[in-house]
């Protein structure tokens, strides 16, 4: 019995040893040699998703200034690389070489400025408008009186009409008496005297008759039309004068001021043609003329650029453009400054694409937020646009991730064994992926060059080898 028990125990030990050797042999068959395994580590940190492109630096505010008049360059007070201010005169032409039109513009400017000053400061226009309104009011009063006094029934009072009628009767009687005296006169002298009295009596009669007829009559159609026209003109004149006066009470006439300002602007524009003036704060990039040069209208004088703000336009593939939006962070590197990285921000994403040889790209503008004197328009820049960024997340190298159907897995080195662990991934870039689900832990060692999975999955998502079956 004792020998039999010893034999049984020995048999069980041999079976256990055989099972261990089988498992170890299988594991060895499934795993490459230790020297051949390329390992990585589960990390925690930030992850960026970026899009790379390249473009040329440019100033968003630049200008090529040209002469607008002909003449000889008299002064050249600026140099290439010099900073200039808006409104600064950069160069001008010799006045003695200018044509007569420019000289006349100087006289026109002086006169227009005087006219404008008088409009803005003189009280004479207001006083003249007030006098014109008073004169128009008096003219209207006279026209109204003339119109009213000549209407039928309003030419005289009843007493005046009775008096006119009495004067007419008396004048008629004096004519009759004078006619009788003339008819009865004898001798040339007597007839002459009576004829003179008869003529005077008839004149008095005609005057009395006209007075009586005017008092009792009315205007003709033509006279009435003329009276109403005079009244209408007087009324319109008064209204215009009053409107002018009211406008001037609130300040100078706006139309006249605008006309004077337009004349000033025109003269200044003509005179400005003999100067090159900086339109904005900038740096002189290039100068195309020298002092003493004879220039014509259209000759390029100087090129300016605002180097305080630089940008680069890059072409982004239609596949990537929808990931880019204004305000996203960007980084720029340049061959001209190989040891530095400059910061930028996406300022514009063009909505219309460009097609070249069947390839569609979209222009994206990146503004440099920390410009430097070493940066110059025309330099080539490599641009990295950060489309997404997460902080303090679990990261695995993309080389460690494998696909098993729709499931993503990694191989973890655990006690010398490669353990298959399923993972759920979030953001990914060209080298790393974010792990948003699974049982990986920071510091886990990952197999980067595995080709097959080699172990079963356990509960909780982490994989372990179980004990051998009895």
C-alpha positions as CSV (number, residue, x, y, z in Angstrom):
1,X,0.0,0.0,0.0
2,X,2.8,2.4,0.9
3,X,4.5,1.8,-2.5
4,X,1.3,2.3,-4.3
5,X,0.7,5.6,-2.5
6,X,4.2,6.8,-3.4
7,X,3.6,5.7,-7.0
8,X,0.4,7.7,-7.2
9,X,2.0,10.9,-5.8
10,X,4.8,10.6,-8.3
11,X,2.4,10.2,-11.1
12,X,0.5,13.4,-10.1
13,X,3.8,15.3,-9.9
14,X,4.8,14.2,-13.3
15,X,1.4,15.2,-14.7
16,X,1.7,18.7,-13.1
17,X,5.2,19.1,-14.4
18,X,4.1,18.1,-17.9
19,X,1.2,20.6,-17.8
20,X,3.5,23.4,-16.7
21,X,5.9,22.6,-19.5
22,X,3.1,22.5,-22.0
23,X,1.8,25.9,-20.9
24,X,5.2,27.5,-20.8
25,X,6.0,26.0,-24.2
26,X,2.8,27.3,-25.6
27,X,3.4,30.8,-24.2
28,X,6.9,30.7,-25.6
29,X,5.6,29.7,-28.9
30,X,3.2,32.6,-28.9
31,X,5.7,35.2,-27.7
32,X,8.7,36.4,-29.6
33,X,12.0,36.3,-27.9
34,X,12.5,39.0,-25.3
35,X,15.2,40.7,-27.4
36,X,12.8,41.0,-30.3
37,X,10.0,42.7,-28.4
38,X,9.6,46.5,-28.8
39,X,7.9,47.9,-25.7
40,X,6.1,51.1,-25.0
41,X,4.5,52.5,-21.9
42,X,1.0,53.7,-21.0
43,X,1.4,57.4,-20.3
44,X,-0.8,60.2,-18.9
45,X,-0.6,63.7,-20.4
46,X,-1.9,66.0,-23.1
47,X,-2.9,65.0,-26.6
48,X,-3.1,67.3,-29.6
49,X,-4.8,66.7,-32.9
50,X,-3.1,68.9,-35.5
51,X,-3.1,69.7,-39.2
52,X,0.1,70.6,-40.9
53,X,0.5,73.0,-43.9
54,X,3.0,75.5,-45.3
55,X,2.7,79.0,-46.7
56,X,4.4,82.4,-47.1
57,X,4.5,85.2,-44.6
58,X,2.7,88.4,-45.7
59,X,1.6,91.6,-44.1
60,X,-2.2,92.0,-44.1
61,X,-1.7,95.8,-44.4
62,X,0.6,96.9,-47.1
63,X,0.6,99.5,-49.9
64,X,2.5,100.3,-53.0
65,X,2.5,104.2,-53.3
66,X,2.9,105.8,-56.7
67,X,3.2,109.4,-57.9
68,X,0.1,111.1,-59.1
69,X,1.9,114.0,-60.7
70,X,5.0,114.6,-62.9
71,X,8.1,116.4,-61.7
72,X,11.5,116.1,-60.1
73,X,11.9,114.3,-56.7
74,X,13.1,117.1,-54.3
75,X,13.4,115.3,-51.0
76,X,13.8,111.8,-49.8
77,X,13.8,111.8,-46.0
78,X,13.1,108.1,-45.4
79,X,15.2,104.9,-45.7
80,X,14.4,101.2,-46.2
81,X,13.6,99.6,-42.8
82,X,12.5,102.9,-41.3
83,X,9.2,103.1,-39.4
84,X,6.8,105.8,-40.5
85,X,3.6,107.2,-39.0
86,X,0.2,107.7,-40.7
87,X,0.1,111.1,-42.5
88,X,3.9,111.4,-42.6
89,X,5.3,113.0,-45.8
90,X,7.8,110.4,-47.2
91,X,8.9,112.4,-50.3
92,X,7.8,115.3,-52.5
93,X,8.4,116.9,-55.8
94,X,10.2,120.2,-56.5
95,X,7.5,122.9,-56.8
96,X,9.4,124.6,-59.6
97,X,8.9,121.5,-61.8
98,X,5.2,121.3,-61.3
99,X,2.5,122.2,-64.0
100,X,0.2,125.2,-63.7
101,X,-2.7,123.0,-62.5
102,X,-1.0,122.2,-59.3
103,X,0.0,125.8,-58.7
104,X,-3.7,126.9,-59.3
105,X,-4.8,124.3,-56.8
106,X,-2.8,126.1,-54.1
107,X,-4.7,129.3,-54.8
108,X,-8.1,127.5,-54.9
109,X,-7.3,125.9,-51.6
110,X,-6.6,129.2,-49.9
111,X,-9.8,130.7,-51.3
112,X,-12.0,127.7,-50.3
113,X,-10.6,127.7,-46.8
114,X,-11.4,131.5,-46.4
115,X,-14.9,130.8,-47.7
116,X,-15.4,128.0,-45.2
117,X,-14.1,130.1,-42.4
118,X,-16.5,132.9,-43.2
119,X,-19.4,130.4,-43.3
120,X,-18.5,129.0,-40.0
121,X,-17.6,132.2,-38.1
122,X,-19.3,135.3,-39.9
123,X,-22.6,136.7,-38.7
124,X,-23.2,138.5,-42.0
125,X,-25.1,135.7,-43.7
126,X,-27.6,135.5,-40.9
127,X,-28.0,139.3,-40.9
128,X,-28.5,139.3,-44.6
129,X,-31.1,136.5,-44.3
130,X,-32.9,138.4,-41.7
131,X,-33.0,141.5,-43.8
132,X,-34.2,139.5,-46.8
133,X,-37.0,138.0,-44.8
134,X,-38.1,141.5,-43.6
135,X,-38.0,142.9,-47.2
136,X,-40.0,139.9,-48.4
137,X,-42.6,140.4,-45.7
138,X,-43.1,144.1,-46.7
139,X,-43.3,143.1,-50.4
140,X,-46.0,140.6,-49.5
141,X,-47.9,143.3,-47.5
142,X,-47.9,145.6,-50.5
143,X,-48.9,142.9,-52.9
144,X,-51.7,141.9,-50.6
145,X,-52.9,145.5,-50.4
146,X,-52.8,146.0,-54.1
147,X,-54.7,142.8,-54.7
148,X,-57.4,143.6,-52.1
149,X,-57.9,147.3,-52.8
150,X,-58.7,146.7,-56.4
151,X,-61.5,144.1,-55.9
152,X,-65.1,145.2,-56.6
153,X,-66.8,146.8,-53.6
154,X,-63.6,147.3,-51.8
155,X,-62.2,150.2,-53.7
156,X,-63.9,153.0,-51.7
157,X,-66.3,153.6,-48.9
158,X,-69.9,154.6,-49.6
159,X,-69.1,158.2,-48.5
160,X,-66.2,158.3,-51.0
161,X,-68.4,157.0,-53.8
162,X,-71.1,159.6,-53.0
163,X,-68.5,162.3,-53.0
164,X,-67.1,161.1,-56.3
165,X,-70.6,161.1,-57.7
166,X,-71.1,164.7,-56.5
167,X,-67.8,165.8,-58.0
168,X,-68.8,164.2,-61.3
169,X,-72.1,166.0,-61.3
170,X,-70.5,169.4,-60.5
171,X,-67.8,168.8,-63.2
172,X,-70.5,168.0,-65.7
173,X,-72.3,171.2,-64.8
174,X,-69.1,173.2,-65.1
175,X,-68.6,171.7,-68.6
176,X,-72.1,172.8,-69.6
177,X,-71.6,176.3,-68.3
178,X,-68.2,176.6,-70.1
179,X,-69.8,175.4,-73.3
180,X,-72.6,178.1,-73.0
181,X,-70.0,180.8,-72.3
182,X,-67.9,179.7,-75.3
183,X,-71.0,179.7,-77.6
184,X,-72.0,183.2,-76.5
185,X,-68.5,184.8,-76.6
186,X,-67.8,187.6,-79.1
187,X,-64.4,188.5,-80.2
188,X,-61.3,186.5,-80.5
189,X,-60.0,187.3,-77.0
190,X,-63.3,186.4,-75.3
191,X,-63.6,183.1,-77.3
192,X,-60.0,182.2,-76.4
193,X,-60.7,182.7,-72.7
194,X,-63.9,180.7,-72.7
195,X,-62.2,177.9,-74.7
196,X,-59.5,177.6,-72.1
197,X,-62.1,177.4,-69.3
198,X,-64.1,174.8,-71.3
199,X,-61.0,172.6,-71.8
200,X,-60.2,172.8,-68.1
201,X,-63.8,171.9,-67.2
202,X,-63.7,168.9,-69.5
203,X,-60.4,167.7,-68.0
204,X,-62.0,167.9,-64.5
205,X,-65.0,166.0,-65.8
206,X,-62.9,163.2,-67.2
207,X,-61.0,162.9,-63.9
208,X,-64.1,162.9,-61.9
209,X,-65.6,160.3,-64.2
210,X,-62.5,158.1,-64.0
211,X,-62.6,158.3,-60.2
212,X,-66.2,157.4,-60.0
213,X,-65.9,154.5,-62.4
214,X,-62.8,153.1,-60.6
215,X,-64.6,153.3,-57.2
216,X,-67.6,151.5,-58.6
217,X,-65.8,149.1,-61.0
218,X,-63.6,145.9,-60.9
219,X,-60.3,144.6,-62.4
220,X,-60.3,143.1,-65.8
221,X,-59.4,139.4,-66.2
222,X,-55.8,140.3,-67.1
223,X,-55.5,142.7,-64.3
224,X,-56.9,140.1,-61.8
225,X,-54.4,137.5,-63.0
226,X,-51.5,139.9,-62.7
227,X,-52.6,140.8,-59.1
228,X,-52.8,137.2,-58.1
229,X,-49.4,136.4,-59.7
230,X,-47.7,139.3,-57.8
231,X,-49.3,138.0,-54.6
232,X,-48.1,134.4,-55.1
233,X,-44.5,135.5,-56.0
234,X,-44.4,137.7,-52.9
235,X,-45.6,134.8,-50.7
236,X,-43.1,132.3,-52.1
237,X,-40.3,134.8,-51.7
238,X,-41.1,135.3,-48.1
239,X,-41.3,131.6,-47.4
240,X,-37.9,131.0,-49.0
241,X,-36.4,133.9,-47.0
242,X,-37.8,132.6,-43.8
243,X,-36.5,129.1,-44.5
244,X,-33.0,130.4,-45.2
245,X,-33.1,132.5,-42.0
246,X,-34.3,129.5,-39.9
247,X,-31.4,127.4,-41.3
248,X,-28.8,130.0,-40.5
249,X,-30.2,130.3,-37.0
250,X,-29.1,126.7,-36.4
251,X,-25.7,127.3,-37.9
252,X,-24.1,127.9,-41.3
253,X,-25.9,126.7,-44.4
254,X,-25.1,123.0,-44.7
255,X,-25.1,123.0,-48.5
256,X,-22.7,125.9,-48.7
257,X,-20.4,124.3,-46.1
258,X,-20.4,121.0,-48.0
259,X,-19.6,122.8,-51.2
260,X,-16.7,124.7,-49.6
261,X,-15.4,121.5,-48.0
262,X,-15.6,119.7,-51.4
263,X,-13.6,122.5,-53.0
264,X,-11.0,122.2,-50.2
265,X,-10.8,118.4,-50.6
266,X,-10.4,118.8,-54.4
267,X,-7.6,121.3,-54.0
268,X,-5.9,119.2,-51.3
269,X,-6.1,116.1,-53.5
270,X,-4.4,118.0,-56.3
271,X,-1.7,119.2,-54.0
272,X,-1.3,115.8,-52.4
273,X,-0.3,114.4,-55.7
274,X,3.1,116.2,-55.4
275,X,3.8,114.3,-52.1
276,X,4.0,110.7,-51.1
277,X,2.2,110.4,-47.7
278,X,2.0,107.3,-45.5
279,X,-1.6,106.1,-45.3
280,X,-1.0,104.1,-42.0
281,X,1.7,103.3,-39.5
282,X,4.2,101.0,-41.3
283,X,7.7,100.2,-42.2
284,X,9.4,101.2,-45.5
285,X,10.0,97.9,-47.3
286,X,11.4,99.3,-50.6
287,X,12.1,102.7,-52.3
288,X,11.9,102.9,-56.0
289,X,13.1,106.5,-56.8
290,X,16.0,108.7,-55.8
291,X,16.3,112.4,-55.1
292,X,16.6,114.2,-58.5
293,X,14.7,111.6,-60.5
294,X,12.2,112.8,-63.0
295,X,9.0,110.9,-62.4
296,X,5.7,110.6,-64.2
297,X,2.1,110.0,-63.1
298,X,2.0,106.4,-62.0
299,X,5.7,105.9,-61.2
300,X,6.1,103.7,-58.2
301,X,7.7,105.6,-55.3
302,X,7.8,103.4,-52.2
303,X,6.3,100.2,-50.7
304,X,5.1,100.1,-47.2
305,X,4.0,97.2,-44.9
306,X,2.8,97.0,-41.4
307,X,5.3,94.5,-39.9
308,X,3.7,94.7,-36.5
309,X,1.1,92.2,-37.8
310,X,2.1,89.3,-40.0
311,X,0.0,86.4,-41.3
312,X,0.5,83.3,-43.5
313,X,-2.1,81.8,-45.8
314,X,-2.0,78.0,-46.1
315,X,-3.9,75.6,-48.4
316,X,-5.8,73.0,-46.4
317,X,-7.3,69.9,-48.0
318,X,-11.0,69.6,-48.3
319,X,-10.8,66.5,-46.1
320,X,-9.4,68.5,-43.2
321,X,-10.9,72.0,-43.6
322,X,-14.0,71.3,-41.6
323,X,-11.8,70.6,-38.6
324,X,-10.5,74.1,-38.7
325,X,-12.2,77.2,-37.2
326,X,-11.2,80.8,-36.4
327,X,-9.6,81.1,-33.1
328,X,-7.7,77.8,-33.1
329,X,-4.1,77.8,-31.8
330,X,-1.3,77.4,-34.3
331,X,2.5,77.0,-34.2
332,X,4.9,78.2,-36.9
333,X,8.5,77.3,-37.7
334,X,10.7,79.0,-40.3
335,X,13.9,78.0,-42.0
336,X,15.0,81.6,-41.4
337,X,14.7,81.0,-37.6
338,X,15.2,77.3,-37.2
339,X,15.7,77.4,-33.4
340,X,12.4,79.2,-32.7
341,X,8.7,78.4,-32.7
342,X,6.2,81.2,-33.2
343,X,2.7,81.3,-31.9
344,X,-0.3,82.0,-34.1
345,X,-4.1,81.8,-34.3
346,X,-6.4,81.0,-37.1
347,X,-8.0,84.3,-38.2
348,X,-10.0,83.2,-41.2
349,X,-11.2,80.1,-43.0
350,X,-12.3,80.8,-46.6
351,X,-15.6,79.2,-47.5
352,X,-14.9,78.8,-51.2
353,X,-12.3,76.2,-52.2
354,X,-9.6,76.5,-55.0
355,X,-9.3,73.8,-57.6
356,X,-5.9,73.0,-59.0
357,X,-5.3,70.0,-61.2
358,X,-8.4,68.3,-59.8
359,X,-7.3,68.9,-56.1
360,X,-9.5,71.1,-53.9
361,X,-8.0,73.1,-51.2
362,X,-9.3,75.9,-49.0
363,X,-7.2,79.0,-48.0
364,X,-6.8,79.3,-44.3
365,X,-5.2,82.5,-42.8
366,X,-3.1,82.2,-39.6
367,X,-2.1,85.4,-37.8
368,X,1.2,85.4,-36.0
369,X,0.6,86.6,-32.4
370,X,4.2,87.2,-31.5
371,X,5.8,88.8,-34.5
372,X,9.6,89.4,-34.4
373,X,12.0,91.5,-36.4
374,X,13.5,88.3,-37.8
375,X,10.2,87.6,-39.6
376,X,9.8,89.2,-43.0
377,X,7.1,89.1,-45.7
378,X,8.0,86.4,-48.2
379,X,9.5,83.9,-45.8
380,X,8.2,80.3,-45.9
381,X,6.6,79.0,-42.8
382,X,5.6,75.5,-41.7
383,X,2.3,75.8,-39.8
384,X,0.8,73.4,-37.3
385,X,-2.9,74.1,-36.5
386,X,-4.2,72.5,-33.3
387,X,-7.7,71.4,-34.0
388,X,-8.3,69.6,-30.7
389,X,-6.5,69.3,-27.4
390,X,-7.2,67.3,-24.2
391,X,-5.2,67.4,-21.0
392,X,-4.2,64.8,-18.4
393,X,-5.6,61.7,-20.3
394,X,-4.4,58.1,-20.6
395,X,-2.3,57.7,-23.8
396,X,-1.1,54.7,-25.7
397,X,1.2,54.6,-28.8
398,X,-0.7,54.0,-32.0
399,X,1.8,51.1,-32.8
400,X,0.4,49.2,-29.7
401,X,-3.2,49.2,-30.9
402,X,-4.5,46.2,-32.9
403,X,-7.9,45.4,-34.3
404,X,-9.9,42.3,-33.4
405,X,-13.0,42.8,-35.5
406,X,-14.6,46.0,-34.3
407,X,-12.7,45.8,-31.0
408,X,-9.4,47.6,-30.4
409,X,-6.9,45.8,-28.2
410,X,-3.4,46.2,-26.9
411,X,-0.9,43.6,-25.6
412,X,0.3,44.3,-22.0
413,X,3.5,42.6,-20.8
414,X,2.5,41.1,-17.5
415,X,4.9,38.9,-15.6
416,X,6.7,38.1,-18.8
417,X,3.5,37.2,-20.7
418,X,1.6,39.2,-23.4
419,X,-1.9,39.9,-22.2
420,X,-4.6,41.0,-24.5
421,X,-6.5,44.0,-23.1
422,X,-9.5,45.6,-24.9
423,X,-9.5,49.4,-25.0
424,X,-11.9,52.2,-26.1
425,X,-10.1,55.1,-27.9
426,X,-10.9,58.8,-28.1
427,X,-8.8,61.3,-29.9
428,X,-5.9,60.2,-31.9
429,X,-3.0,61.9,-33.7
430,X,-0.3,60.6,-35.9
431,X,1.5,58.9,-33.0
432,X,-0.7,58.6,-29.9
433,X,-4.3,57.8,-29.0
434,X,-6.4,58.7,-26.0
435,X,-7.9,55.8,-24.0
436,X,-11.4,56.6,-22.7
437,X,-12.4,53.0,-21.6
438,X,-10.7,49.8,-20.5
439,X,-8.5,48.7,-17.6
440,X,-5.1,50.1,-18.7
441,X,-3.2,51.9,-16.0
442,X,-0.5,54.5,-16.3
443,X,2.9,52.8,-16.4
444,X,1.7,49.5,-18.0
445,X,4.2,48.1,-20.5
446,X,2.8,47.6,-24.0
447,X,4.0,45.5,-26.9
448,X,4.5,47.7,-29.9
449,X,5.5,45.0,-32.5
450,X,3.0,42.3,-31.7
451,X,1.2,40.7,-34.6
452,X,-1.3,38.4,-32.8
453,X,-3.2,38.2,-29.5
454,X,-2.0,35.5,-27.2
455,X,-4.3,35.2,-24.1
456,X,-7.8,35.0,-23.0
457,X,-9.8,37.9,-21.4
458,X,-10.8,38.0,-17.8
459,X,-13.4,39.9,-15.9
460,X,-12.9,43.6,-15.4
461,X,-11.2,44.0,-18.8
462,X,-7.7,42.9,-17.6
463,X,-6.3,39.6,-18.9
464,X,-4.6,37.0,-16.7
465,X,-3.6,33.3,-17.0
466,X,-5.7,31.2,-14.6
467,X,-4.4,28.2,-12.7
468,X,-4.0,24.9,-14.4
469,X,-7.0,22.5,-14.3
470,X,-6.7,19.7,-11.7
